[in-house]
Amino acid sequence: MASRPSFEPEETWRMVIDQEARSRELYERLAALAEDEAVRSLFTFLAGEEARHERMLRDEYERAFMPDL
């Protein structure tokens, strides 16, 4: 059986934040390409949700790993 990669907590947080940023960017690109207003609106909403998640995760990351800032 193959072993799973082991990540440090700080590295895991950074990976999750990066994934949220990539998801936001994808939804922004899809919104820009969408011809249908309802579809564009959906992707814009999803991009906003991902941006909110990214901000929340960054705030928690800073509290946990950069408390002196």
Rosetta blueprint (number, residue, H / E / L):
1 M L
2 A L
3 S L
4 R L
5 P L
6 S L
7 F L
8 E L
9 P H
10 E H
11 E H
12 T H
13 W H
14 R H
15 M H
16 V H
17 I H
18 D H
19 Q H
20 E H
21 A H
22 R H
23 S H
24 R H
25 E H
26 L H
27 Y H
28 E H
29 R H
30 L H
31 A H
32 A H
33 L H
34 A L
35 E L
36 D L
37 E H
38 A H
39 V H
40 R H
41 S H
42 L H
43 F H
44 T H
45 F H
46 L H
47 A H
48 G H
49 E H
50 E H
51 A H
52 R H
53 H H
54 E H
55 R H
56 M H
57 L H
58 R H
59 D H
60 E H
61 Y H
62 E H
63 R H
64 A H
65 F H
66 M L
67 P L
68 D L
69 L L
